[in-house]
Amino acid sequence: MLRTVRSLLGRKDRPDATPEPGGAAALDLPRPDRPTYVVGDVHGRADLLELMLELIDAHIGGSGAGNPRLVFLGDYVDHGRESAEALARLRELSRDFPENVVCLMGNHERMMLDFLADPVTRGRRWLRAGGTETLRSFRVDPEPLAAGADPDAFRTAAAVLRKAMPEGLEEWLAGLPLSWNSGNLWAVHAGADPVHTMEGQSARVLLWGHPEFEAVPRADGVWIAHGHVERAEPLFEEGRVALDTAAWRTGRLTACAFRPDGRHDFLQT
């Protein structure tokens, strides 16, 4: 799979497919400056991540998309059993194709980093949110962190996890952006405050969401692709594209292929 992704992303001289006559090019549709694939929450399902890359590969070939961009919405870790593998794959892609691959931070990456920085205070919350499986994926035994565990057990687990992580991974996670945009399309992990500009959003809102995000449509023509809130099916309405279909337990990882002319396609494993 790595070979085919590399071959397609490397063809930067390939023109985009010609828009269909009369196709959806209205200002009220998301229109990035080049073909963009936005992928929902992976949550430790490296197997589904590989399947999604294959689907994207096939869609690129079938649509004639030139110089495509892949944007991942965060929450690569926790719940699923292959968090370490998912992080390694995404870090590899972003390193090898920095002009084509964007990995955003999710609240679960934030919780993992908080655990490493302050394991005694932040550890239990992360474990309740699925961090136990992430520890196991790095070959760190979570059993000593059971209820009533001594604070030293959390400090030890954080130290063992940091040692088990590949060199530079913690720094890579800490440097992940909270948002990305092209044209009138924005990608964030959780959502946005509808009364503030996208440039004025707080880190907390982008990572954890806002109570009015789903209830109040934006008035600035911006479309926001996001994950974070699990849904049975993806959503495309009123400036929002929701892509978290609980891949870790359903086996359905979802992405949306956005085209510059306003058309879009959902892809799902």
C-alpha positions in Angstrom: 0.0 0.0 0.0 2.8 2.4 0.8 4.1 2.1 -2.7 0.8 3.0 -4.4 0.2 6.0 -2.1 3.6 7.3 -2.9 3.2 6.8 -6.6 0.0 8.8 -6.7 0.9 11.6 -4.3 4.2 12.0 -6.2 2.4 12.9 -9.5 2.1 16.6 -8.9 1.8 17.4 -12.6 -1.4 15.5 -13.0 -4.3 17.9 -13.7 -7.5 17.7 -11.8 -10.5 16.1 -13.5 -12.6 18.6 -15.5 -15.7 19.7 -13.6 -19.0 18.4 -14.8 -21.0 21.0 -16.8 -23.4 22.7 -14.5 -21.8 20.8 -11.6 -22.0 22.0 -8.0 -19.8 25.0 -7.9 -21.9 27.3 -5.7 -20.4 29.3 -3.0 -22.4 27.4 -0.3 -20.5 24.2 -0.9 -17.0 23.3 0.5 -14.4 24.1 -2.2 -10.8 23.5 -1.3 -8.1 24.7 -3.7 -7.2 21.1 -4.7 -8.6 17.6 -4.2 -8.7 16.9 -0.4 -9.4 13.7 1.5 -10.4 14.3 5.1 -10.3 11.2 7.3 -12.2 10.7 10.6 -11.1 9.3 13.9 -8.9 6.2 13.7 -8.6 5.3 17.4 -6.0 2.6 17.2 -7.4 0.8 14.2 -4.2 0.7 12.0 -5.8 -2.0 10.0 -8.7 0.3 9.0 -6.3 3.1 8.3 -4.5 0.9 5.7 -7.9 0.0 4.1 -8.8 3.7 3.9 -5.5 4.5 2.2 -6.4 1.8 -0.4 -9.8 3.4 -0.9 -8.3 6.8 -1.3 -5.7 5.4 -3.7 -8.5 3.9 -5.8 -10.6 7.1 -5.7 -7.6 9.2 -6.8 -7.1 6.9 -9.7 -10.8 6.9 -10.6 -11.4 10.6 -10.3 -8.2 11.8 -11.9 -7.4 14.0 -8.9 -4.0 15.7 -9.3 -1.8 16.6 -6.3 -4.3 15.4 -3.7 -4.1 16.3 -0.1 -4.9 14.0 2.9 -6.0 15.5 6.2 -6.5 13.4 9.3 -8.8 14.7 12.0 -7.0 13.4 15.1 -7.8 10.8 17.7 -5.3 8.3 16.3 -4.9 6.6 19.7 -7.0 4.9 22.4 -9.8 2.3 22.4 -8.3 0.3 19.5 -5.4 -2.1 19.9 -3.0 -0.6 17.4 -2.4 2.9 18.5 1.4 2.6 18.3 1.1 1.3 14.7 -1.4 4.0 13.7 0.9 6.7 15.0 3.9 5.2 13.2 2.1 5.1 9.9 0.7 8.6 10.1 4.0 10.0 11.2 5.7 8.3 8.3 3.2 9.7 5.8 3.5 13.2 7.1 7.3 13.0 7.0 7.5 11.5 3.5 4.8 13.8 2.0 4.8 17.1 4.0 3.1 18.9 1.1 0.3 16.3 0.8 -0.4 15.0 4.3 -1.7 16.9 7.3 -2.3 15.3 10.7 -4.3 17.3 13.2 -4.3 16.9 17.0 -7.3 15.3 18.7 -8.3 15.4 22.3 -7.0 11.9 22.8 -3.5 12.9 21.7 -3.8 15.8 24.1 -4.7 13.5 26.9 -1.8 11.2 26.1 0.6 14.2 26.1 -0.9 15.4 29.4 -0.4 11.9 30.9 3.3 12.0 29.9 3.7 15.5 31.4 1.7 15.0 34.6 0.8 11.3 35.1 -0.4 11.5 38.6 -3.0 14.2 37.9 -4.0 13.3 34.4 -3.5 9.6 34.3 -6.8 8.3 35.5 -8.8 10.4 33.1 -6.8 9.2 30.1 -7.2 5.6 31.2 -11.0 6.0 31.4 -10.9 7.4 27.9 -9.3 4.4 26.3 -5.6 5.0 27.2 -5.3 1.5 28.6 -5.2 0.1 25.1 -2.7 2.6 24.0 -0.4 1.6 26.8 -0.7 -2.0 25.7 0.1 -1.1 22.1 3.4 0.3 23.3 4.0 -2.9 25.4 3.4 -1.0 28.7 1.5 -3.1 31.3 -1.6 -1.1 32.6 -2.4 -3.5 35.4 -0.4 -1.6 38.1 -2.6 1.4 37.4 -5.8 -0.3 38.6 -8.1 1.5 41.1 -6.2 2.5 44.2 -2.8 2.5 42.5 -0.1 4.4 44.2 0.9 7.7 42.4 4.4 6.2 41.9 2.8 3.6 39.6 1.6 6.4 37.3 5.0 8.0 37.3 6.6 4.7 36.4 4.1 4.0 33.6 4.7 7.4 32.1 8.4 6.9 32.2 8.1 3.4 30.6 5.8 4.7 27.9 8.1 7.6 27.1 11.0 5.1 26.8 9.0 2.8 24.6 7.9 5.6 22.1 10.1 6.0 19.0 12.5 8.9 19.2 10.8 12.2 18.3 7.2 10.8 18.5 6.3 12.9 21.6 7.6 16.0 19.9 5.7 15.2 16.7 2.5 14.8 18.7 3.0 18.0 20.6 3.5 19.9 17.3 0.4 18.7 15.6 -1.8 21.6 14.4 -5.3 22.2 15.7 -6.8 23.2 12.4 -6.3 23.4 8.7 -8.0 25.2 5.9 -8.2 25.6 2.2 -10.7 27.8 0.4 -13.9 27.8 2.5 -13.2 24.3 3.9 -11.8 24.0 7.4 -10.8 20.8 9.2 -10.7 20.6 13.0 -11.0 17.7 15.5 -14.1 18.5 17.5 -15.9 21.7 16.3 -16.0 25.4 16.5 -17.8 28.3 18.2 -20.3 29.5 15.5 -20.1 33.2 16.6 -16.3 33.5 16.3 -14.1 33.5 13.2 -12.2 30.3 12.6 -9.0 32.2 13.3 -10.3 33.2 16.7 -11.2 29.8 18.0 -9.7 28.6 21.3 -7.6 25.4 21.5 -10.2 23.9 24.0 -13.1 24.4 21.5 -11.1 22.9 18.6 -10.2 19.9 20.7 -13.3 19.3 22.8 -16.1 21.0 20.9 -18.6 23.7 21.6 -22.3 23.3 22.8 -23.7 25.5 20.0 -21.6 24.0 17.2 -24.3 21.6 16.0 -27.3 23.9 16.8 -26.3 27.2 15.3 -25.2 27.4 11.6 -22.3 29.6 10.7 -23.1 32.8 8.8 -19.7 33.1 7.0 -19.9 30.4 4.4 -17.3 28.2 6.1 -17.7 24.5 6.0 -16.1 22.5 8.9 -15.1 18.9 8.6 -14.7 17.3 12.0 -14.7 14.1 14.0 -15.0 13.7 17.8 -18.7 13.0 18.1 -19.6 9.4 17.1 -22.4 8.9 14.6 -23.9 5.9 12.9 -23.4 7.6 9.5 -21.4 10.6 8.3 -23.2 13.9 8.1 -23.1 16.7 5.4 -25.3 19.6 6.2 -25.4 23.3 7.2 -21.7 23.9 6.9 -20.7 20.8 8.9 -19.3 17.4 7.7 -19.1 14.9 10.6 -16.8 12.0 10.0 -16.4 10.0 13.2 -18.3 6.7 12.7 -16.7 5.0 15.8 -14.2 3.0 13.7 -12.7 1.4 16.8 -15.9 -0.6 17.6 -17.9 -0.6 14.3 -15.1 -1.2 11.8 -16.3 1.7 9.7 -13.6 4.4 9.2 -15.0 7.2 7.2 -13.5 9.9 4.9 -14.8 12.6 2.7 -13.3 13.4 -0.7 -13.8 17.1 -1.4 -13.2 18.6 -4.9 -12.5 22.2 -5.9 -15.8 22.4 -7.8 -17.9 21.6 -4.7 -18.6 17.9 -5.3 -17.9 15.4 -2.6 -17.9 11.6 -2.0 -17.9 9.7 1.2 -15.5 6.7 1.5 -15.9 4.1 4.1 -14.1 0.9 5.1 
